[in-house]
Amino acid sequence: MKSLHQALELLLNSVTPVRETESLPVADCAGRVLASDITSPIDVPAYDNSQMDGYAGVAVEMNNALGPLPISQRIAAGHPGSPLAPGTVARIFTGAAIPSGANAVVMQEQTAIEDEHSIRLLQPVAPGQNIRPKAGDLHCGQVILEKGRRLSAADIGLCASVGLARVSVMRRLRVAVFSSGDELRQPGEPLSFGQIYDSNRRMILALVQGAGCIPIDMGCLPDQSSVTRDRLQQAASQCDALLTCGGVSVGEEDHIKSAISALGTLDLWRVAIKPGKPFAFGRLGEAVFMGMPGNPVAAWVTFCLLIRPALLTLAGARVRPPIGSRRPAAFDWPQPDSRLEYLRGWLDAQGTAHIHPRQNSSVLSSVTESAGLVEIPASTPVRTGESVRFIPYTELFD
């Protein structure tokens, strides 16, 4: 049984990123993976401009003026002014280009209006004050975003700020998702005794979509070996990755593991984490296979820690491992498991880590009522006040 680190290393080293790319309008690229570095074709800003509404002039002239300073022109954003006349100031507005000859802007709140055509300073101004210099943000030729980056809303804005209309991105992965088990019924159907609703598949489809992939809902596999083999093989021909929930344990009705072993290759089975031990990884044809446990929290944890990084790597994205932070525990955990444990929890206003009162891997509400995972090292009891690692969900899905 491999450790989490060993399992993740195996997954990331075993998948080959897709090669196909597409060019899209920059506004449509949120969450997509950059296919190549982006270099700025311009300086940003392209010219010295005013940081606020005020008056542009020469600092030494403004500071040493013996009387009111004449206003020689008015400069609004998008309307270039004229060279500054000696001994005068220009009325200027935020974002407007600094006129030639000026080297400072005094904010309007630090001036007094003498009449319609002149002002006086209420306090000195320094050279360069309130001026945003040319190329102060980006310079022409600078790499502003690197290949493999998943584009955020801020990245989209950055691309637009240098005038890019289209961006080259990796194509989206097609990811097939199965649930499994005769006990499952679909939401909206009535339940009989011994049956449960198929929640895992909906959750995983949403997680796949959140990872920037195209989710393909393949339905629920029955507890029949021949049907399982046929449907897995059919799905593998249509996708880049194949995900299943349940059917990878050691029960007599768990047919997925044996199907993958027979039809493809099974490179990993079982990981030393709790929840999430019966995790499987391999290949079926050209498709990557990853099998999650059937318990919903175990499926959630294995997706967060193993599947999502593997999908991002397959999609050509650079993967950043979660860092988390060390926090004092507000709980006792006197009987740890022999495996690395991930408890569902949250931080209070003081930054102390709490855990959900129900930690069974079947209790999905422990995920919805928490904000992250609390890591408990294998065979390591925890007492109140001791340091534990907390990983927020926001970091796991960054």
Rosetta blueprint (number, residue, H / E / L):
1 M L
2 K E
3 S L
4 L H
5 H H
6 Q H
7 A H
8 L H
9 E H
10 L H
11 L H
12 L H
13 N H
14 S H
15 V L
16 T L
17 P L
18 V L
19 R L
20 E L
21 T E
22 E E
23 S E
24 L E
25 P E
26 V H
27 A H
28 D H
29 C L
30 A L
31 G L
32 R L
33 V E
34 L E
35 A L
36 S L
37 D L
38 I E
39 T E
40 S L
41 P L
42 I L
43 D L
44 V E
45 P L
46 A L
47 Y L
48 D L
49 N E
50 S E
51 Q L
52 M L
53 D L
54 G E
55 Y E
56 A E
57 G E
58 V L
59 A H
60 V H
61 E H
62 M H
63 N H
64 N H
65 A L
66 L L
67 G L
68 P L
69 L E
70 P E
71 I E
72 S E
73 Q E
74 R E
75 I E
76 A L
77 A L
78 G L
79 H L
80 P L
81 G L
82 S L
83 P L
84 L L
85 A L
86 P L
87 G L
88 T L
89 V E
90 A E
91 R E
92 I E
93 F L
94 T L
95 G L
96 A L
97 A E
98 I L
99 P L
100 S L
101 G L
102 A L
103 N L
104 A E
105 V E
106 V E
107 M E
108 Q H
109 E H
110 Q H
111 T E
112 A E
113 I E
114 E E
115 D E
116 E L
117 H L
118 S E
119 I E
120 R E
121 L E
122 L L
123 Q L
124 P L
125 V L
126 A L
127 P L
128 G L
129 Q L
130 N L
131 I E
132 R E
133 P L
134 K L
135 A L
136 G L
137 D L
138 L E
139 H L
140 C L
141 G L
142 Q L
143 V E
144 I E
145 L E
146 E L
147 K L
148 G L
149 R L
150 R E
151 L L
152 S L
153 A H
154 A H
155 D H
156 I H
157 G H
158 L H
159 C H
160 A H
161 S H
162 V L
163 G L
164 L L
165 A L
166 R E
167 V E
168 S E
169 V E
170 M E
171 R L
172 R L
173 L L
174 R E
175 V E
176 A E
177 V E
178 F E
179 S E
180 S E
181 G L
182 D L
183 E L
184 L E
185 R E
186 Q L
187 P L
188 G L
189 E L
190 P L
191 L L
192 S L
193 F L
194 G L
195 Q L
196 I E
197 Y E
198 D L
199 S L
200 N H
201 R H
202 R H
203 M H
204 I H
205 L H
206 A H
207 L H
208 V H
209 Q H
210 G H
211 A L
212 G L
213 C L
214 I E
215 P E
216 I E
217 D E
218 M E
219 G E
220 C E
221 L E
222 P L
223 D L
224 Q L
225 S H
226 S H
227 V H
228 T H
229 R H
230 D H
231 R H
232 L H
233 Q H
234 Q H
235 A H
236 A H
237 S L
238 Q L
239 C L
240 D L
241 A E
242 L E
243 L E
244 T E
245 C E
246 G L
247 G L
248 V L
249 S L
250 V L
251 G L
252 E L
253 E L
254 D L
255 H L
256 I H
257 K H
258 S H
259 A H
260 I H
261 S H
262 A H
263 L H
264 G L
265 T E
266 L E
267 D E
268 L E
269 W E
270 R L
271 V E
272 A L
273 I E
274 K E
275 P L
276 G L
277 K L
278 P L
279 F L
280 A E
281 F E
282 G E
283 R E
284 L E
285 G L
286 E L
287 A E
288 V E
289 F E
290 M E
291 G E
292 M E
293 P L
294 G L
295 N L
296 P H
297 V H
298 A H
299 A H
300 W H
301 V H
302 T H
303 F H
304 C H
305 L H
306 L H
307 I H
308 R H
309 P H
310 A H
311 L H
312 L H
313 T H
314 L H
315 A L
316 G L
317 A L
318 R L
319 V L
320 R L
321 P L
322 P L
323 I L
324 G L
325 S E
326 R E
327 R E
328 P E
329 A E
330 A L
331 F L
332 D L
333 W E
334 P L
335 Q L
336 P L
337 D L
338 S L
339 R L
340 L E
341 E E
342 Y E
343 L E
344 R E
345 G E
346 W E
347 L E
348 D L
349 A L
350 Q L
351 G L
352 T L
353 A E
354 H E
355 I E
356 H L
357 P L
358 R L
359 Q L
360 N L
361 S L
362 S L
363 V L
364 L L
365 S H
366 S H
367 V H
368 T H
369 E L
370 S L
371 A L
372 G E
373 L E
374 V E
375 E E
376 I E
377 P L
378 A L
379 S L
380 T L
381 P L
382 V E
383 R L
384 T L
385 G L
386 E L
387 S E
388 V E
389 R E
390 F E
391 I E
392 P E
393 Y H
394 T H
395 E H
396 L H
397 F L
398 D L
